[in-house]
Amino acid sequence: MDTLHEHEKIILQALEKGALTEAELVKATGLQQASVSHASLWLYSKGLTKIDEAVTEWVELNDEGRKYLKEGLPERKALKLLAKSDVSAKDLGDKIGPAESRIAMAWLMKSRLARVEKGVIKLTEEGERALNSKLPAEEALEALNKKVESSKAPVGILGKRGKIFRVSENKVRTVMLTDKGRKLVDKGIEIGNEVNVLTPQLIKSGKWKDTKFRAYDITGVAPPMLIGKRQPYKALLDEARDRLTSMGFIEMRGPVVETEFWNFDTLYQPQNHPTRSRKDTYYILKPNRGELPTDHTIKVRQAHESGFAEGSRGWGYQWNPEKAKELIMRTHTTAVSAHAMAEHGDKKGKYFTISRNFRRDVIDATHLPEFYQCDGIIVDPDMNFRQLLGMLKDFAREFAYTEEVRFRADYFPYTEPSVELSAKHPDLGWIELGGAGMFRPEVREPLGIKSEVMAWGLGFDRLVMLKLGIKDIRQLFSTDLKWLGDVSLRYEMK
């Protein structure tokens, strides 16, 4: 009892004799409508009252409907004109306006009040009789001039003229005591001058000693707090960057709009490769060509045509520089790795990028035409393929929280040996995360690198799916605040 607010006690006393609507409670208690609503809900949350809500729909004319009621329906205006003489459709439009003449003709013809003969509109016998009687639609307008319950409103007579009336809802809440509330009322309710807040003035004056304070229920359930958080997908992107940076990797960057030279040719991907077709790659229309670098083009061309590295014979075709100049939306972040190798050369280093890429994929639970990819390279003569596999396995386990990781031999034009990395999703099964391998001499040497270079490219979005335990990649971009809050909480608890 001590934890009840004064308004709650007043409401309980008013309900002692029986259920009341909120409007009746306002009259019975003298409280404001808002105070009654709030106090009723507080009592409901404490199990002291029940609330029944009845919704009634009401129909009434809007401004356009009242205008018709005052000035007459279009068909009534047309009837008055036709009572004087037959008119053409054009004359009718000139007299009452094109818009209203179209409405009038539709209803006159539908109700068989008029007919058209050789372009002239004439009244029928029904139309003659309608001159001296009210139309059903006019009676409906008069009925709706004041609020009418939707079940009794003659809106059907108005047909499709929904724009001349509006429908509103009236909610009536009835409050009544529960058994728990009844027992509390039967014990007696004392309403006194209680203070809700301990103010500095009460403390300074010493009046707090003689003041009765309302007790607080510290076991009550507090409302959920919607605290602002980073979007979980963005948070994981930042976390991955922080982890790789802390491991000594340097972040590399590259353009989103790229030439085929850096996206494909430097990676020893032949110009007739299927992935370079327009069904797989987004090509830029205007401008459609870029520039080739002066210091690497000849070596890359030689690698394709006859082989630049020792023991390589190339692809054996005539390399086309115009094809290499074509501009595309970057299809993989390995293009950024090619830029980094050309910039840093043969000196030892570890580099990574987490960047956006674009492919013409069909959208489904694991594919999007735009996606983030995590690419990395390590330039070091002492590194080997076995170390690359161990690093990728640890990375997938730590970041994606998955113990089931597997490698399968694969083929890429730019790495040898090459593997495909997959991880087990609890619902979707095995998901391909990306590829990895050792860059071929045909890739390294034209860019000025003799050392071994380990490389990997992982689908970051799929790693995030494993991390957050979601089944559909499209959820990463969800705007559902409840889901975003829940998934952020799950992620923080891991």
Number of C-alpha atoms within 10 A of each C-alpha: 13 12 12 17 19 18 18 22 19 20 26 23 19 18 21 15 10 9 18 20 16 20 15 14 23 19 11 15 14 12 15 12 13 11 15 21 17 13 20 26 18 17 23 18 13 13 14 22 23 20 20 11 12 10 10 13 14 19 23 23 25 15 13 12 23 18 13 16 18 10 11 15 20 21 22 20 17 25 21 11 15 20 13 8 10 15 18 16 17 13 15 22 17 11 15 16 13 15 10 18 22 17 15 22 21 14 17 21 14 11 12 14 21 22 16 16 9 6 11 13 20 19 22 16 11 12 20 15 12 15 16 8 10 11 16 11 18 18 14 18 26 13 18 24 16 11 16 17 17 16 11 10 16 19 20 11 15 16 10 9 13 13 11 17 19 15 15 13 12 11 11 15 18 18 26 25 25 16 13 12 20 17 12 15 19 10 8 10 13 12 14 10 10 14 15 13 9 11 10 10 10 14 11 9 9 11 10 16 9 8 13 12 15 18 14 12 10 8 6 9 8 7 6 6 6 9 6 7 11 11 17 20 20 10 13 20 17 12 13 15 18 12 12 18 15 10 10 12 19 17 16 18 17 17 14 18 18 23 26 28 28 20 27 25 25 28 23 26 21 20 21 9 10 12 15 19 12 12 12 15 19 19 21 15 10 7 8 12 19 17 13 16 10 7 11 14 18 13 19 23 23 20 26 24 17 15 20 21 19 9 9 13 15 18 17 13 12 12 18 10 16 13 14 23 18 19 23 23 20 27 27 24 29 26 25 24 26 22 18 19 23 18 11 14 17 20 12 14 16 19 21 27 24 23 21 18 17 21 20 15 13 10 12 11 13 16 17 17 16 15 18 20 25 23 27 25 26 21 23 17 14 9 15 14 19 9 11 17 19 10 11 17 20 14 14 22 15 12 16 20 17 19 13 13 17 15 17 11 12 15 15 18 16 23 24 16 15 22 22 20 25 21 25 16 20 12 10 13 10 15 17 18 19 20 23 29 27 23 26 20 25 27 25 25 22 24 24 16 18 17 20 21 28 24 24 28 24 25 18 23 24 27 25 20 21 22 20 20 17 19 16 14 19 16 15 18 11 11 10 9 11 10 12 19 18 10 18 18 13 11 15 8 7 8
